């Protein structure tokens, strides 16, 4: 596609030289002209013309903190409750997926929802899970606070009365000491993620398909770029092979700048030293590029935003551990980010940063703090003085009720203090922290920024901490671009910028507040290439192969449930037994075989025949 013309549009460029337009042209992946159709056509050898039908066009959205790479590897295995308004619908979906999932696979609902979004205002009970799925393992992750496992999942994990509680976690037990199926983070979520990691994994070919489906889902919501924050159990370079292969094959539909997250407590400096020898800052291109260190720099500096538990105190030995890692990163000129929820943690972290800066100046190096829900004006000013930024996410939209219950409604009015951050002149980028806590849907985040309400409807903020719609959109475009060093060529629809944009299903600047979260993209373009199309625009988009394996929840239920109603419930159950593998034929063979479960590296795998992972 040498050139592309979008006409008959209401274009919000976010470029002060031409804030509004009705046409734009793309040449060689960048914006070549913006203005009236006559202005844009002048001198243009038009290739493809797309009539936007008078719809709103905005720059592509950029999630400054998400976990696309890890989430993509598992997306096809997960049943999403994101956006649902009814627990009864959620349970009907769960039952349908249990009936369609072959042994020994699990059914997983992994984040993106909260009990407060349901009209019932509760989670399912363990008895309800066991009634729906007596034999199929079910794992349900709720925020950072708990996981619900049915009896089959407990058996698959090997949890019994002799299983000890891990540090920072609790296995709830009955009067005889047997696990009930409730796992609690108190306050460390490691028990939740370590349990999830026990489930079967997809082979690499299927992980690639899964990642493509996840990117397609993000494109459906108007996302064209992300900054990936690594994540627990996301090892480099092993778990990055799929995304790198998709890049080589030209199948990335989201631009990704990725940070590296240490996995080795006590050996964090060794990790970053090793990585600094094999990858350079900003190594890559505009589609896939290294972005530095974090969000975990040292384990001792991590605080967990579990608002239904007391604030954790960072250990007294945190400072020297963090200092040696930050000193290394600054010497290597690696950008870095760090997870910090509470002002008390941020205060101590900034003490370390200021000490290192006095000896080795940061001197324009991009660094930032993620989350910062309870940061004070004093520490915002310290971040500005050191040249740092603040990446905020809509976690309060999912955990606001828990915060209010513990700290009170007055404390919640500026949690996080977004308006104060902007007034201080600190770079601010918006994101989601998807997929294991909040949903990946950017429009939920935009709704939260504009209305100050949780997904359960609780009003958190006063007018002084709400954003105008254009301000909120800027945080999701121009604002986030700074966090990957892309502020010069991404985030607006000005001439010379990367041609990333979307045509919206509804006008963000005109719909009622309550409808913001239901906006999607009808046409998403990355670098002048159509990556997603719906309705009249569908013929312009590439065809995506079905989700693999064939019993994947994605094939029936999709992802985020726009409008709150469950999708796919009226679909006919898919007969997975009709599928096959070269060794056994039909997939319904498992019950007829004595399956060895003690050879995790053998063909059969730890939980049964490896063909079921396909």
C-alpha positions as CSV (number, residue, x, y, z in Angstrom):
1,X,0.0,0.0,0.0
2,X,2.0,3.0,-1.3
3,X,-0.6,5.5,-0.1
4,X,-3.8,5.6,1.8
5,X,-6.4,8.4,2.0
6,X,-9.0,8.6,4.8
7,X,-11.8,11.0,3.9
8,X,-15.2,12.1,5.3
9,X,-13.9,11.8,8.8
10,X,-13.9,13.9,12.0
11,X,-10.3,13.7,12.8
12,X,-8.9,14.7,16.2
13,X,-5.2,15.0,15.5
14,X,-3.9,16.3,18.9
15,X,-1.5,18.4,16.8
16,X,-1.9,22.1,17.6
17,X,-0.9,23.0,14.1
18,X,-4.1,21.4,12.8
19,X,-6.3,20.1,15.7
20,X,-9.2,19.0,13.5
21,X,-9.5,17.7,10.0
22,X,-11.7,15.8,7.7
23,X,-9.1,13.9,5.7
24,X,-5.6,12.5,6.1
25,X,-3.1,10.8,3.8
26,X,-0.5,8.2,4.6
27,X,2.6,7.5,2.5
28,X,5.1,4.9,3.4
29,X,3.7,4.3,6.9
30,X,3.7,8.0,8.0
31,X,1.2,10.8,7.9
32,X,1.8,12.8,4.7
33,X,-1.0,15.3,4.9
34,X,-3.8,16.4,7.2
35,X,-6.6,18.9,6.5
36,X,-9.5,19.2,4.1
37,X,-9.9,16.5,1.5
38,X,-8.9,19.0,-1.3
39,X,-5.7,19.9,0.7
40,X,-4.8,16.3,1.3
41,X,-5.4,15.1,-2.3
42,X,-3.2,17.9,-3.7
43,X,-0.1,16.3,-5.1
44,X,-1.0,12.8,-3.8
45,X,-0.9,9.8,-6.0
46,X,-3.8,8.1,-4.3
47,X,-3.7,4.4,-3.8
48,X,-6.5,3.3,-1.4
49,X,-9.4,5.5,-0.4
50,X,-11.4,4.8,2.7
51,X,-14.6,6.7,3.5
52,X,-14.9,7.0,7.3
53,X,-18.6,7.8,7.0
54,X,-18.3,10.9,9.2
55,X,-17.0,8.9,12.1
56,X,-14.4,10.1,14.7
57,X,-10.8,9.3,14.0
58,X,-8.2,9.5,16.8
59,X,-4.5,8.6,17.1
60,X,-3.9,5.0,18.0
61,X,-4.0,4.3,21.7
62,X,-0.8,3.4,23.5
63,X,-0.9,1.4,26.8
64,X,2.1,2.6,28.8
65,X,1.9,-0.4,31.2
66,X,0.6,-3.8,30.2
67,X,1.7,-7.4,29.8
68,X,1.0,-8.2,26.2
69,X,3.9,-10.6,25.7
70,X,3.0,-12.8,28.7
71,X,-0.7,-12.4,28.2
72,X,-0.5,-13.3,24.5
73,X,1.1,-16.7,25.3
74,X,-1.9,-17.6,27.3
75,X,-4.8,-15.6,25.9
76,X,-6.3,-18.6,24.0
77,X,-6.5,-20.6,27.2
78,X,-8.4,-18.0,29.2
79,X,-12.1,-17.4,29.6
80,X,-12.6,-13.6,29.9
81,X,-15.2,-12.1,32.3
82,X,-14.0,-8.6,31.4
83,X,-17.0,-6.3,31.1
84,X,-19.7,-8.7,32.2
85,X,-22.5,-7.2,34.4
86,X,-24.0,-10.4,35.7
87,X,-22.4,-13.3,37.7
88,X,-25.1,-15.6,36.4
89,X,-23.9,-14.9,32.8
90,X,-20.3,-15.4,33.9
91,X,-21.2,-18.8,35.4
92,X,-23.2,-19.8,32.4
93,X,-20.1,-19.1,30.3
94,X,-18.0,-21.1,32.7
95,X,-20.3,-24.1,32.5
96,X,-20.3,-24.0,28.7
97,X,-16.5,-23.9,28.7
98,X,-16.2,-26.7,31.2
99,X,-18.4,-28.8,28.9
100,X,-16.2,-28.0,26.0
101,X,-12.8,-28.4,27.5
102,X,-11.0,-31.8,27.1
103,X,-9.2,-33.5,29.9
104,X,-6.6,-32.8,31.3
105,X,-6.9,-29.1,30.3
106,X,-8.0,-26.4,32.8
107,X,-10.6,-23.7,32.5
108,X,-9.0,-20.4,33.6
109,X,-10.6,-17.0,34.3
110,X,-7.5,-14.9,34.9
111,X,-8.2,-11.3,35.9
112,X,-9.8,-8.4,34.1
113,X,-12.9,-8.3,36.4
114,X,-14.0,-7.6,39.9
115,X,-17.0,-8.9,42.0
116,X,-18.1,-5.2,42.2
117,X,-19.0,-5.1,38.4
118,X,-21.6,-7.8,38.9
119,X,-25.2,-6.9,39.9
120,X,-24.9,-9.7,42.4
121,X,-21.8,-7.9,44.0
122,X,-20.1,-11.2,44.8
123,X,-17.8,-14.0,43.5
124,X,-19.0,-17.5,42.9
125,X,-18.7,-19.9,45.9
126,X,-16.5,-22.9,45.9
127,X,-19.6,-25.1,46.1
128,X,-20.9,-23.5,42.9
129,X,-17.6,-24.1,41.1
130,X,-17.5,-27.7,42.2
131,X,-21.1,-28.3,41.1
132,X,-20.4,-26.9,37.6
133,X,-17.0,-28.7,37.3
134,X,-16.6,-31.9,39.4
135,X,-13.9,-33.2,37.2
136,X,-12.4,-30.4,35.1
137,X,-9.8,-28.2,36.9
138,X,-11.1,-24.6,37.3
139,X,-8.8,-21.7,38.3
140,X,-10.3,-18.3,38.9
141,X,-8.1,-15.3,39.7
142,X,-9.7,-12.3,41.3
143,X,-7.4,-9.2,41.2
144,X,-4.3,-9.7,43.3
145,X,-6.2,-10.9,46.3
146,X,-7.4,-14.4,45.8
147,X,-7.8,-17.4,43.6
148,X,-10.6,-19.9,43.7
149,X,-9.8,-23.6,42.7
150,X,-12.3,-26.3,42.5
151,X,-11.5,-29.8,43.8
152,X,-10.2,-31.0,40.4
153,X,-7.8,-28.1,40.3
154,X,-6.6,-28.8,43.9
155,X,-5.9,-32.4,42.8
156,X,-4.1,-31.3,39.6
157,X,-1.9,-29.0,41.7
158,X,-1.2,-31.6,44.3
159,X,-2.5,-29.4,47.2
160,X,-3.5,-31.4,50.3
161,X,-3.4,-31.0,54.0
162,X,0.4,-31.5,54.0
163,X,1.0,-28.6,51.6
164,X,2.5,-25.7,53.6
165,X,1.5,-22.1,53.2
166,X,4.1,-20.2,51.2
167,X,5.6,-16.9,52.5
168,X,3.1,-14.1,52.0
169,X,0.3,-16.4,51.0
170,X,-2.4,-18.6,52.6
171,X,-4.1,-21.8,51.7
172,X,-7.5,-21.7,53.3
173,X,-8.4,-25.0,55.1
174,X,-11.4,-26.7,56.6
175,X,-11.6,-28.0,60.2
176,X,-9.6,-31.1,59.2
177,X,-6.8,-29.0,57.6
178,X,-7.7,-29.9,54.1
179,X,-7.5,-27.1,51.4
180,X,-10.9,-25.6,50.6
181,X,-9.8,-24.2,47.2
182,X,-9.4,-20.6,48.4
183,X,-5.9,-19.2,48.0
184,X,-5.2,-15.8,49.6
185,X,-2.4,-13.2,48.9
186,X,-1.4,-11.9,52.3
187,X,-0.2,-9.7,50.7
188,X,2.1,-11.4,48.2
189,X,0.4,-12.7,45.1
190,X,3.2,-15.3,44.4
191,X,1.0,-18.2,45.6
192,X,-1.6,-17.2,43.0
193,X,0.8,-17.0,40.1
194,X,2.8,-20.0,41.1
195,X,-0.5,-22.0,41.1
196,X,-1.5,-20.7,37.7
197,X,1.9,-21.7,36.4
198,X,1.1,-25.4,37.2
199,X,-1.5,-25.5,34.5
200,X,-0.7,-27.0,31.0
201,X,0.9,-24.7,28.5
202,X,0.5,-24.3,24.8
203,X,3.2,-25.3,22.4
204,X,5.0,-22.5,20.6
205,X,3.0,-22.7,17.4
206,X,-0.2,-22.3,19.4
207,X,1.3,-19.6,21.6
208,X,2.0,-17.6,18.3
209,X,-1.6,-18.1,17.3
210,X,-2.7,-17.0,20.8
211,X,-0.6,-13.9,20.7
212,X,-2.0,-12.9,17.3
213,X,-5.5,-13.3,18.7
214,X,-4.6,-11.1,21.7
215,X,-3.2,-8.4,19.5
216,X,-6.3,-8.6,17.3
217,X,-8.4,-8.1,20.4
218,X,-6.3,-5.0,21.4
219,X,-6.7,-3.7,17.8
220,X,-10.5,-4.1,18.2
221,X,-10.3,-1.6,21.0
222,X,-8.1,0.9,19.1
223,X,-4.7,0.0,20.6
224,X,-1.8,0.3,18.2
225,X,1.2,0.5,20.7
226,X,2.1,-0.9,24.1
227,X,4.9,-0.7,26.6
228,X,5.3,-4.2,28.0
229,X,6.3,-4.3,31.7
230,X,7.5,-7.9,31.7
231,X,6.0,-9.8,34.6
232,X,6.4,-12.7,37.0
233,X,7.3,-16.0,35.4
234,X,8.2,-14.1,32.2
235,X,11.8,-15.1,31.5
236,X,14.1,-13.5,29.0
237,X,15.0,-14.5,26.4
238,X,13.1,-17.8,26.5
239,X,9.6,-16.4,26.7
240,X,10.2,-13.8,24.1
241,X,10.8,-16.2,21.2
242,X,7.2,-16.2,20.1
243,X,7.0,-12.4,19.8
244,X,10.3,-12.2,18.0
245,X,9.2,-14.9,15.5
246,X,5.9,-13.0,14.9
247,X,8.0,-9.9,14.3
248,X,10.3,-11.7,11.8
249,X,7.2,-13.1,10.0
250,X,5.6,-9.6,9.7
251,X,2.6,-10.6,11.9
252,X,2.8,-8.0,14.7
253,X,-0.2,-5.7,14.6
254,X,0.7,-3.8,17.8
255,X,4.0,-1.9,18.3
256,X,5.8,-3.2,21.4
257,X,8.5,-1.7,23.5
258,X,9.4,-4.2,26.2
259,X,11.1,-3.9,29.6
260,X,13.0,-6.7,31.2
261,X,11.7,-7.9,34.6
262,X,14.1,-9.8,36.9
263,X,12.9,-13.2,38.1
264,X,15.7,-14.0,40.6
265,X,15.4,-12.7,44.1
266,X,18.9,-11.9,45.4
267,X,20.4,-12.1,42.0
268,X,18.8,-9.1,40.4
269,X,22.0,-7.3,39.6
270,X,23.4,-10.4,37.9
271,X,20.3,-10.5,35.7
272,X,20.6,-6.9,34.5
273,X,24.4,-7.3,34.1
274,X,23.9,-10.3,31.9
275,X,21.1,-8.7,29.8
276,X,23.1,-5.5,29.3
277,X,25.7,-7.7,27.6
278,X,23.2,-9.2,25.1
279,X,20.8,-6.4,24.4
280,X,21.2,-2.7,24.0
281,X,18.8,0.1,25.0
282,X,16.3,0.7,22.2
283,X,17.6,-2.2,20.3
284,X,15.0,-3.2,17.6
285,X,12.8,-1.1,15.4
286,X,9.5,0.7,15.5
287,X,7.5,-2.5,15.8
288,X,9.5,-4.4,18.5
289,X,12.1,-2.7,20.6
290,X,13.8,-3.1,23.9
291,X,12.8,-0.4,26.4
292,X,15.1,-0.9,29.5
293,X,14.6,-2.5,32.9
294,X,11.7,-3.1,35.2
295,X,9.0,-3.0,36.4
296,X,10.7,-5.3,38.9
297,X,14.2,-3.9,39.7
298,X,14.7,-5.7,43.0
299,X,12.3,-7.8,44.9
300,X,12.8,-6.0,48.2
301,X,11.4,-2.7,46.6
302,X,8.1,-4.3,45.5
303,X,5.0,-3.3,47.3
304,X,1.7,-4.9,46.5
305,X,-1.5,-2.9,46.0
306,X,-3.7,-5.3,47.8
307,X,-6.0,-2.7,49.4
308,X,-8.0,-5.1,51.5
309,X,-4.7,-5.9,53.3
310,X,-2.5,-3.5,55.3
311,X,0.1,-1.6,53.5
312,X,3.3,-3.7,53.3
313,X,6.5,-2.2,54.7
314,X,9.6,-2.5,52.5
315,X,12.4,-4.4,54.3
316,X,15.2,-2.3,55.8
317,X,17.8,-3.8,53.4
318,X,16.0,-2.5,50.3
319,X,18.1,0.6,49.8
320,X,21.5,-1.0,49.2
321,X,20.0,-3.6,46.9
322,X,18.2,-1.1,44.8
323,X,21.1,1.3,44.7
324,X,23.5,-1.3,43.1
325,X,21.0,-2.1,40.4
326,X,20.1,1.5,39.6
327,X,23.8,2.4,39.6
328,X,24.4,-0.3,37.0
329,X,21.5,0.8,34.9
330,X,22.5,4.4,34.9
331,X,26.1,3.5,34.0
332,X,24.8,1.4,31.1
333,X,22.3,4.2,30.1
334,X,19.4,1.8,30.4
335,X,16.0,3.4,30.9
336,X,14.1,1.9,33.9
337,X,10.8,1.7,35.6
338,X,9.7,0.5,39.0
339,X,6.4,-0.8,40.5
340,X,5.5,1.3,43.5
341,X,1.9,1.8,44.8
342,X,2.3,3.7,48.1
343,X,3.9,7.0,48.8
344,X,5.9,5.5,51.7
345,X,7.6,3.2,49.2
346,X,8.1,5.9,46.6
347,X,9.8,8.1,49.3
348,X,12.4,5.5,50.0
349,X,12.9,4.7,46.3
350,X,13.5,8.4,45.5
351,X,16.1,8.6,48.3
352,X,18.1,6.0,46.4
353,X,17.6,7.6,43.0
354,X,18.8,11.0,44.3
355,X,21.9,9.4,45.9
356,X,22.8,7.7,42.6
357,X,22.1,10.8,40.6
358,X,24.5,12.8,42.8
359,X,27.3,10.4,41.9
360,X,26.3,9.4,38.3
361,X,23.8,12.0,36.8
362,X,20.7,10.6,35.2
363,X,21.2,13.4,32.7
364,X,18.0,13.0,30.7
365,X,17.7,9.2,31.0
366,X,14.1,8.2,30.9
367,X,12.9,6.6,34.1
368,X,9.5,6.4,35.7
369,X,7.4,5.0,38.5
370,X,4.5,2.8,37.8
371,X,1.1,3.0,39.6
372,X,1.8,5.7,42.4
373,X,-1.8,5.6,43.7
374,X,-1.0,7.4,47.0
375,X,1.9,9.6,45.9
376,X,2.1,13.0,47.6
377,X,2.8,16.4,46.0
378,X,6.2,16.4,47.6
379,X,7.3,13.3,45.8
380,X,5.7,14.3,42.5
381,X,8.0,17.4,42.7
382,X,11.0,15.2,43.5
383,X,10.3,13.1,40.4
384,X,10.0,16.2,38.2
385,X,13.4,17.5,39.6
386,X,15.1,14.2,38.6
387,X,13.5,14.2,35.1
388,X,11.3,11.1,35.7
389,X,7.7,10.3,34.8
390,X,4.6,8.6,36.2
391,X,2.7,5.8,34.5
392,X,-0.8,5.5,35.9
393,X,-3.4,2.7,35.4
394,X,-7.0,2.3,36.1
395,X,-6.5,-0.2,38.9
396,X,-8.7,1.9,41.2
397,X,-11.6,1.3,38.8
398,X,-11.3,-2.3,40.0
399,X,-10.1,-1.9,43.5
400,X,-11.6,1.5,44.5
401,X,-14.2,-0.1,46.8
402,X,-11.6,-2.0,48.8
403,X,-9.5,1.2,49.1
404,X,-12.4,3.2,50.4
405,X,-13.3,0.5,52.9
406,X,-9.8,0.6,54.3
407,X,-8.7,4.2,54.0
408,X,-12.0,6.1,53.6
409,X,-13.6,8.1,50.8
410,X,-11.7,11.3,51.4
411,X,-8.3,9.5,50.9
412,X,-9.7,8.1,47.7
413,X,-10.4,11.5,46.2
414,X,-6.9,11.8,44.9
415,X,-5.8,8.2,44.4
416,X,-3.9,8.6,42.2
417,X,-3.6,12.4,42.0
418,X,-3.7,12.7,38.2
419,X,-4.5,16.4,38.1
420,X,-1.7,17.3,40.5
421,X,0.8,15.2,38.4
422,X,-0.2,17.1,35.2
423,X,0.0,20.5,37.0
424,X,3.5,19.7,38.2
425,X,4.6,19.2,34.6
426,X,5.7,15.6,35.1
427,X,5.3,13.3,32.0
428,X,2.2,11.2,32.6
429,X,1.2,8.1,30.6
430,X,-1.9,6.0,30.9
431,X,-2.3,2.3,30.8
432,X,-4.1,-0.8,32.2
433,X,-1.7,-3.2,34.0
434,X,-3.6,-5.9,32.1
435,X,-4.3,-8.8,32.1
436,X,-4.2,-10.3,35.6
437,X,-5.7,-7.4,37.5
438,X,-7.6,-4.8,35.5
439,X,-8.9,-5.3,32.0
440,X,-6.9,-4.5,28.9
441,X,-9.8,-2.3,27.6
442,X,-8.5,1.3,27.3
443,X,-12.0,2.7,27.1
444,X,-12.6,1.5,30.7
445,X,-9.5,3.5,31.7
446,X,-10.6,6.5,29.7
447,X,-14.0,6.3,31.3
448,X,-12.4,6.2,34.8
449,X,-10.2,9.2,34.0
450,X,-13.2,11.2,32.8
451,X,-15.9,10.1,35.3
452,X,-13.9,9.0,38.3
453,X,-16.1,6.0,38.8
454,X,-15.2,2.4,39.4
455,X,-16.6,-0.4,37.2
456,X,-19.0,-1.1,40.0
457,X,-20.3,2.5,39.8
458,X,-18.7,4.0,42.9
459,X,-17.8,7.7,42.5
460,X,-14.2,8.1,43.7
461,X,-13.1,11.6,42.8
462,X,-14.2,15.2,43.0
463,X,-14.2,17.5,40.0
464,X,-10.7,18.6,40.9
465,X,-9.2,15.2,40.0
466,X,-11.2,14.5,36.8
467,X,-9.9,15.1,33.3
468,X,-11.5,16.6,30.2
469,X,-11.9,14.0,27.5
470,X,-9.1,15.4,25.3
471,X,-6.8,15.5,28.3
472,X,-7.6,11.8,29.0
473,X,-7.0,10.9,25.3
474,X,-3.6,12.7,25.3
475,X,-2.5,10.5,28.2
476,X,-3.3,7.5,26.1
477,X,-1.4,8.8,23.0
478,X,1.1,11.6,23.4
479,X,1.6,11.0,27.1
480,X,2.4,7.3,26.8
481,X,4.8,8.0,23.9
482,X,7.3,9.6,26.2
483,X,7.7,6.3,28.2
484,X,9.3,4.5,25.2
485,X,11.2,7.5,24.0
486,X,8.8,7.9,21.0
487,X,7.4,11.4,21.8
488,X,8.9,12.8,18.6
489,X,7.1,10.6,16.2
490,X,4.1,8.9,17.9
491,X,0.9,10.1,19.6
492,X,-0.5,12.7,17.2
493,X,-1.7,12.7,13.6
494,X,0.6,15.4,12.6
495,X,2.6,15.3,9.3
496,X,5.6,13.0,9.7
497,X,4.2,11.0,12.6
498,X,3.7,7.2,12.4
499,X,0.4,6.5,10.8
500,X,-1.3,4.8,13.7
501,X,-5.0,5.6,14.1
502,X,-8.5,4.2,14.6
503,X,-12.0,4.9,13.4
504,X,-14.3,4.8,16.4
505,X,-17.6,3.0,16.8
506,X,-19.0,6.1,18.7
507,X,-17.7,9.6,19.0
508,X,-15.6,9.8,22.2
509,X,-16.2,13.5,22.5
510,X,-20.0,13.3,22.1
511,X,-21.3,10.1,23.8
512,X,-22.7,10.1,27.3
513,X,-20.3,9.3,30.1
514,X,-21.9,5.9,30.6
515,X,-21.2,4.9,27.0
516,X,-17.4,5.6,26.9
517,X,-16.4,2.2,28.1
518,X,-18.4,0.6,25.3
519,X,-16.5,2.3,22.5
520,X,-14.5,0.1,20.1
521,X,-12.6,0.6,16.9
522,X,-14.2,-0.2,13.5
523,X,-11.0,0.3,11.7
524,X,-7.5,0.2,13.2
525,X,-4.4,1.2,11.2
526,X,-0.7,0.6,12.2
527,X,1.9,2.3,10.0
528,X,-0.6,2.8,7.2
529,X,-1.6,-0.9,7.3
530,X,-5.1,-2.0,8.2
531,X,-4.8,-4.5,11.0
532,X,-8.5,-4.6,12.1
533,X,-11.7,-4.0,10.4
534,X,-15.4,-4.4,11.4
535,X,-18.6,-4.0,9.5
536,X,-18.1,-2.1,6.3
537,X,-14.4,-2.1,7.0
538,X,-14.0,-5.8,7.5
539,X,-13.0,-6.6,3.9
540,X,-10.0,-4.3,4.3
541,X,-8.5,-6.3,7.2
542,X,-6.4,-9.5,7.0
543,X,-8.2,-12.7,7.9
544,X,-7.1,-14.2,11.2
545,X,-7.1,-18.0,11.6
546,X,-9.3,-19.5,14.3
547,X,-8.0,-19.6,17.8
548,X,-5.9,-22.7,18.6
549,X,-6.7,-25.2,20.1
550,X,-10.2,-25.6,18.6
551,X,-11.8,-25.7,22.1
552,X,-10.3,-22.3,23.0
553,X,-12.8,-20.0,24.8
554,X,-11.8,-17.3,22.3
555,X,-13.5,-19.1,19.5
556,X,-16.9,-19.0,21.2
557,X,-16.8,-16.1,23.7
558,X,-14.1,-13.7,22.4
559,X,-12.6,-11.2,24.8
560,X,-14.0,-8.1,26.4
561,X,-17.8,-8.1,26.5
562,X,-18.8,-4.7,25.2
563,X,-22.2,-3.6,26.6
564,X,-22.0,-5.9,29.6
565,X,-23.8,-8.9,28.1
566,X,-22.1,-12.2,27.6
567,X,-21.3,-13.2,24.1
568,X,-21.4,-16.7,22.8
569,X,-23.9,-18.2,25.2
570,X,-26.3,-19.1,22.4
571,X,-23.6,-20.8,20.3
572,X,-23.8,-24.5,19.9
573,X,-21.3,-26.4,22.0
574,X,-18.2,-27.3,20.0
575,X,-17.5,-31.1,19.9
576,X,-13.8,-31.3,20.6
577,X,-14.0,-35.1,20.2
578,X,-14.2,-34.5,16.5
579,X,-10.6,-33.2,16.4
580,X,-7.6,-35.4,16.2
581,X,-3.9,-35.9,16.5
582,X,-1.5,-38.0,14.5
583,X,-0.9,-40.4,17.3
584,X,-4.3,-41.1,18.8
585,X,-6.9,-39.9,16.3
586,X,-9.9,-38.5,18.0
587,X,-9.2,-36.2,21.0
588,X,-11.7,-38.1,23.2
589,X,-9.2,-40.9,23.9
590,X,-7.8,-39.8,27.3
591,X,-10.2,-41.6,29.5
592,X,-9.2,-44.9,27.8
593,X,-5.5,-44.6,28.6
594,X,-3.5,-45.0,31.8
595,X,-1.7,-41.6,31.7
596,X,1.6,-41.3,33.5
597,X,1.6,-38.0,35.3
598,X,5.1,-38.1,36.9
599,X,7.2,-37.4,33.8
600,X,6.7,-33.6,33.0
601,X,9.3,-33.7,30.2
602,X,8.0,-36.8,28.5
603,X,5.7,-36.9,25.5
604,X,2.7,-37.3,27.8
605,X,3.5,-34.3,29.8
606,X,2.8,-33.7,33.5
607,X,-1.0,-33.8,33.2
608,X,-1.7,-36.1,30.2
609,X,-1.1,-36.5,26.5
610,X,0.7,-33.6,25.0
611,X,-1.8,-33.4,22.1
612,X,-4.3,-31.9,24.5
613,X,-2.0,-28.8,24.8
614,X,-2.4,-28.3,21.1
